[in-house]
Amino acid sequence: MSTLKLGLAQTRQTADLATNADTILRFLEDASRAEVQLLAFPESQTTGYRVDISTAEAPVQAEALAELHQHVARRCGELGIACVLGTETPTDDKPHNSALIINEHGEILGAHHKARLTPLDATAYSPGKTFDTWQLCGITVGVVICFEGFRFPECTRECVAQGAQLIIHPQNNTTRPNDWKLPVHTAMAVTRAAENTVWFASCNICHDEHQNARSLIIAPDGRIVAQSELKQEQLLTAEIDLALATRAMYRFDRDDCGPIIFGTEVTPEEYAHAGPMAAG
């Protein structure tokens, strides 16, 4: 596959599982009509983020969650859409803050559990431990959730080391008046794409009062190809060219890095006889 129709569901989110379920299924239908092949939802979309939207003490609805996960997976299979769904996973202690991975055949492949928690996250969630990749729509996809994707480059880099061409970044960055974060979050998301030469897709929730990050689809050269409006529900889509996700900067490959750095202003012949680009 050389191109992929990607969708980000910038949704409202509540503390009510049934309301959130209706939103998830509605956006799946919208994505199908838009011919989206891979749809991402925000962090904790099924249950509501346990910081500000839900509460740290809210009981884990394990059976209802399992039923919803299966329902969403079945609908994904019927529509032929792969999905990265922000949710939570029960543990013996506090739940994991998770992203469920569903392929285009409706199969649940696994989940990523947020491994870097903010101090507020840690009051409500248990950290995960690993970073993995999955095959969705014939491409290698990695997942990092909110804080770990913004602030810790090694998290994205671990996915890229495993071959990820696209990083999905569910986030929940809305509920307090920190508008100064908007340019900072954009800059960090752009950097994750450009420093690895991969696609980076960051999906935030919609919040009517505060929204401290946009949903963004960022090309491997760091250019933003699609961005959401603030404070409104939106299905953000873009046709992405997977051939651009060369992982050149991650691999530090001279021939592949050149066009990214110089564009057409410098020819490969000008540096064909250059020495090492870093000390051995």
N, C-alpha and C positions, 0 to 999 in steps of 0.2 A: 504494500500500500504506500503510495507516494503522498497522498493528501488525506486529511481527516477533518470532518466537520465536528468541531468541538463546541460544547455548550457549557455555560456556567449559570447556575440557577441562583440568582441573588434574591433570596426569599425572606419574607417575614418569618419570625420564629417565636414560639410561645413555650410555656411550661406544660402545655397540654398535648399529650401524645397523639390523640385523635385529630386535633386541629393540624398539627404538624404533618401527620400522615396524609391528610387531604391535600395539603400544599405540595408535598412530595409527588403524589400521584398526578396532581394537576400539571406540575411542571414536566413530568415525564410525557404527558400527552402533548403539551406545547412543544417539547423537544422533538417528538416524533413528527409533528406537522412541519417543523423547521428542518427535518432531515438530519438532525443531530445524530452522530454515531457514538459519541462519548459525552456523558453528562456528569458534571460534578455539582455537589451540594455543599453548603457551608458546614463548618465545624458544628457538631452536636445537633444537627437539624432534627433528628427524630425526637429528642427528649427536651431540648432547650438547654442552653449552656448553663452549667451549674454555678456560674459566677454571674449574678445579676438577673438572668432571665428565669432560670429555675433556682433552686437552692442546694447548697452542699448536702443538706440533710434529707433531701427528697428520696423516698425509697426507689430502689432500682426495680423497674417493671420488667423483670426478666422474661416472663412468658409472653407478655404483650409485645415486647421488643422482638423476640424471636419470630412471632407471627408476622409482625410488620416487615421484618427483613425478608422473610420468605415471600410475602405478598409483593414487595417491590421487586425481588428477584424474578418472580414469575412474570410480572408485567414487563420487565426489561427483556426477558426472553421472547415474549409475544411481540414486542415492538422492535426487537433487534438492536437495542441500545445498551451499551456498556455504561456502568455507573460507579461513581465513587461517592458514597453516602456517609455524611457525618453522623455519628451515632455514639453510643457508649456500650461497653462490654462488662458484664458483671464479673467480679473477682471475689475472693474471700474477704477482701477489705473494701476500700473505695473502688468504684468502677474505673476502668480505663476510658480515657477520651479517645475514641476510635474513628477510623474511616473504613467502612465496609467496602470491599472490592467485589463487584459483580460484573461478569463478562457479558458480551452481547448475546450469549446463548441462555442467559438467566442463571448461570452457575455462580454461587458464592465462592470465590477463590481464597478468601482470607480477609484479614484486616490489619491495618497499621494502627498501633497504639502510640499516642503522643508520648514521646520520650523526654522532652525538655519541657518542664512545667514552670509557669510563672508562680510566684509566691501565692497568689490567689488560687491558681489551678490546684496547687498542692493541698489546699484545704478540702478539695472536693474529689480529686482524682488520684489514682495510682499511676506512676509513670510506666511506660513501656520500655523495651530494652533494645529493639533492633530496628533496622531500616531495610526494606525489601523492595523488590520490583515484581511487576506482574505483566503478563501479556494480555492486552486489551485491543481488540480490533487489529491484531497483527503487529502492534508496536509495543515497545517496552516502556512501562509507565512506573514512575516512583511517586510516593506520597509523603509529604511533610505537612504537619498541622500547625498553622498559625505561628506562635512564638518561635518554635524550632526552625521554621523556614525563614522567618525574618532575621533572627538574631544569631543563628549558628550555621555558618556556611558549610561546616563539615557534614551536616545532616543531608543537605541536598547533594553534596559531593559524594557521599556514600552511595546514594541511589545512582548517580551518574557513573560511578565506578563499576556498578553492576549492569551498565549498559542503557540506563534510562535515556530516552529521547525527549520525553515529556514529563514534567513534574506537576502534579496536581497539589494545590496548596489550599485546603479548606481552612477558613479562618472565621473568627467571631470577634469583630473589632469595632464595637459600636456604642456600648451602653453608657459611657461616661463622656463628659464634654472635653475631649482631648483633641480638638481639631488640628492642633499643631502637628499631630502625628501623620496627617495625610501625605505631605511631601516626603516625610521620612520613610513611611511604609512603601510608598511608590518606589523610592530610590533603592531600598533594600531588595524589593522584588525584582526590579530591573537588573540589579547586580547579580542576583542568583542566576538569571538567564544568561547574562553576558559573560560571566566568569567561567561558565561551563559550556557555553554554546549549545544550549538546549532550549526547548520551549518551556515556559513557566506560566502556569495558569492558576491565578489566585482568586478564590471564590469567597466573598464575604456575605453576611446577611444584610438585609435591608432593615434599617431602624429609623423610625419617623422623627426621632429627636436628635440622635447623635450617630454619625457614621464616620469612623476615623480611618477608613481605608476603602478604596474602590475595589470592585472586582476587575481583574486585569488579565488580558491574554498578551503575553510578551514573547517576541520572536527571539531566536538564538543570538542575534546581534544586539539585543537590548532594546530594540524599538518596540513601543507599545502598538499593537495592531488593533486592539479593541479595549474599551474601558466603559464601565457602567456609569450611569447617573447615580447621584447620591440620594438616599432616603426614598427610593422607590423600588418596588419589585420589578425584576427585569430578567429575561432570558438573554444573556450575552452570548453571541456566537461568532465564530470565525472559521474559515477554511484554512487549515495550517499545512504548510509544506514541510513534510518530515525530512526531506533531503537536506534542509537547512540545519537540522540538528546533528551536526557532525561531531560534537563533543571536542572540537578542535582545541579550545583553551584548556579544557581538562587534560587532554592528551599532550598539550604543549607541542603540537606538531607544526613544524616550520611552514610547510607548504599550505596546510589548511589554516594556520593562524594568519598568514600574510593577507589574504583578501579581507578577513575580518578587521584587521588593524588598519590597512592602508586603502581599502577599496580599490579603485582603478588608478589611483594616483602614483602607485609604485608597482613596477613589474617584477615578477619573480626573478628575472635575470639580474636585477640590481642587488639581490642578496643571495644569489646562487652559490657564491663562494664564501659566504660568511662563516665565521667560526662558531663554536658552541654558544647557545643562547643562555646557558646557566652553567655554573661551576659543577663539575662532576664529583 
